[in-house]
Amino acid sequence: MKPTTVSTLLQWKKSGRKFASITAYDFSFARLFADEGIQVMLVGDSLGMVVQGHDSTLPVTLADIVYHTRAVRRGAPQALLLSDLPFMTYATPEQTFDNAAQLMRAGANMVKLEGGKWLAETVRQLTERAVPVCGHLGLTPQSVNIFGGYKIQGRESEAADALLADALALEAAGAQMVVLECVPVALAKRVTEALTIPTIGIGAGNVTDGQILVMHDAFGITGGHIPKFAKNFLTQTGDIRAAVRQYLAEVEDGSYPAEEHSFH
């Protein structure tokens, strides 16, 4: 299989082909996902909650992400691999450059960071230095203490307009992809149609170019609160490999996420 690249995703967007992505944290699952056809993976700071047992993503360090990026890259050498820049690792340009370089050396093809137009200059400078960037808008988990919890974003017209403006600013600065988390379907559709770069949704309906799930949600092994947008594909299939194939198929044909997984 040829490596999946940013150009691949741009071609898929232009042709209307939807794609499924998933979080991965180790060699074995990364290899399994790649074997079953997942071509885009994220080493997310979600590992702080689902792997390390914290109540938020804030305790995750850059060293954590570097470690897991190396493991996932070994398991999925041809995948397009995104890695999160954790909380407060992109507060200044110099800090951002050094930390992004560490992730790229570990095997990432792209770094992901949370925030809107205030990050435009950072995105521009990273892109100039050959670091592809994925933005993250809507519910940004690193801002949980600002939001006062994990809440749907962009429901009011003013907030929706601001999110769209943020997305356009990130694209203009050079971002090559944007994640939209927990936003109303109508807003996700507006953003996806306004951008020439791909959008990946999680709790944003089936109108985005791609979807992403935390792997633990996809297999029904998340403890405590289960997000509305999550679906346990393992209960349908009884087999992890078959569950991955089912997830991939339902994203590609638009049946997942369904109405019950979406916000309005």
N, C-alpha and C positions, 0 to 999 in steps of 0.2 A: 504494500500500500504506500502511495506517495504521502509525504508529510502534508498535513493540513495547515494552511497558512491564512493570514489575513485576507489575501487575495481570493482564497477559496470561499471564505465567508461572504465577501463582497459579491462574488459571482452567484452564490446561493440567494442572496438578498435580491439581486436583479432578476433572477429567474423565478422568484417566489417560493423557493425551496426552504421549508422550515427545518431547523436542526435542534437536536437535543444535546445538552451538556450536563455535567454532573460534578459534584465535588469529589475529590479523591485525596487520600492522605497517606497511602502506602503503596508499596510495589505490587502486592498481590491483587488488590482491587483495581489498581490502574491497569494492570495487564488484562484482567477479566473484562473491564469496561472496553478497552481497546479491541479485544478479541470479538466482542459482541457488537462493535460498530460505533461506539461513542468516539467522536473525533475531537471534541473540545472538552477540556477538563479544567477545574479550578482548585488550586490549593488555597482554600479559604480560611480566613481567621475564625470561621465557624468551628474550627478544630478546638478552639478554647472551650466550647460548650459540649460538643459531641464526643471529643476525644479526651480532653483534659478534665472535664467536669466542672468548669467554672459557670457562673450564672450570666456571663456576658462574654463578648469577644475582647474586652479591654486588656485582660492580662497577657494576651498572646504577644510574644516577642518576635523580632525579626529572625533571631536564631531558630525559633520554632518553625517559621515558614520556610527558611532555607533548608532545614533538615528534611521536612516533608516534601519539598519541591524536588530535592535530589532523589528521594525514594520513588516518587511518582514518575519522574522522568525516566528512570530505569525501566519502569513497568510499561510505559507508553511512549516509546521514543518517537513515534510519528504523529502524536496528537499535538494540537495547538494547546499549549499549557499556559494558563493564567495563574499568577500568584498574587495574593493580597499584600499590600503594604499595610502593616498593622497600625494600631492607634499611636499617633504622635511620632511616626517614623518618616513623615513627610512635612514636618512643620517649617523647615527652612530649605532653600534650594540646595545648599551644600549637603545637608543631611539626606535629602531626597535622592540626589545623584548617587551618593555612596551606597545607600540602602537598595536602590533599584539595581545598581550594578551587581550587588551581592546576589539578588534574586535571579538576574539574568545569567550570571556565572553558574548558579546552581541548576540551571536548565529551563527557566521560564522563558516563554516567547513573548510575554506581555505582562505588565504589572497593572494591578487594579487598585484604584484609590477612590475614596468616598468624598463627594462634595461637588458643588456647582461652579458657577462662574468665577468664584474667588480662587479656584485652582487653575484657571485658564493659563496663566503665565507659567506655572509649574508644568502643566501638560505640554505647553509649547517648547519649553527648554528640554524636557525629557525627550520629546520627539526629535528635536534638533540633534540630540546626542544619541540617536539610534535606539531609543527605548520605546517600543510601542506601548500605548496606554489604553486601558479600558476604564471609563468612568462608571460611577455608581450613584444613582439618584433615587429619590423616593424615600423609603425607609432605609436609612443608613445606620446599621447597628452600632457603629462606633459613636454615634450621637445619641445613644439611648438616654443618657442623663439630661440632654437638652430637650428631647421629645417627651420625657416623662414616661417612657415605656415604649413598647413596640406597637406603634399605631399607624393606621393607613394615612398616606400622605397625598396631597393634591386633590382633595375632595371639593374645596372651595375654588371658585373661578380664579381668584387672585393667586392662590397657591399653585393652581394648575398652570397658569400663564408663566409664573416664575420658574416652574420646573421645566417647561418647554424652553424658556429663554436660557436656562442653565445648560440644557442638552445642546442647543445650537451653539452656545459659547464654547463648550468642550469640543464639539466637532470642528469649529473654526480654529481652535488652538492646536488641532492635530490628533485628537483622540480617535481611535480606530474602532471603538465599540463602546456601547453603553449598556449597563445593567439597570433595569427598572424594577424596583422591589416594592411590593405592596402599594400599588397605585390603581385607581379606577381604570376599567377597561377603555373607556372613551379617551382618557388622557394618554394611556399607553399607545392607542391607535394614532392619536395626533402626533405624538413624538416619533413613532416609527415611520409615519408617512413623511414627516418633515425632514428627517435625517437621511443622508445618503449612506451612512455607516450602519452596520447591523445593531439591532437592539436585542437584548436577552432579557426575558421576563421571569420573575419569580413572584407569584401573586399579582400578575398584571394581565391576566387573561390570555387568550390564544392568538392575540393580534400582533404580538412581537415576532421578530424574525427567528428567534431561538428561545428555548426554555432552559432553565437550570433548576436543579433540586439538590438539596443536601442529601447525600447518599443514604443517610440514616432515615430520613423521611421517606425516601422512595422504597425502603425495605421494611418500614413500620417498626423500627427499633429505636425511635426517639422516645425518651421518657418524658413524663409530664405533659405539658401543653402541646397539642398537635396543631400546627398552623392550618388554617382553612384551605390554603392552596395546596397542601400536601396530599399525595395519594399513595397508598400502600400497594405497589404493583406485585409484591410477593404473595399477597393473599389470593390474587387472581391466578397465579401461575404455580406456586409451590416450589419454585426453583429460582435461584438468584440469577442465573444466566437468562432464563426465560423472562424473568421480570425486567431485566435490562432491555431485552429485545422488545418487550411489550411497551415499555416507556418510550423507546425510540420510535416505534411504529405509531403510537398515539399522538406523539408530538408532530411527527411528519404529516399525518393525515388531519391534524387539527382537532381531534376529539379530546385531547388533553392539552391544557386545562379546560374542563367543562364549566358550565354555568355555576355549579356548586363550589367551584374552586376560585371564583372570581369576585372582585369587588366593584361596586358601582357608586 
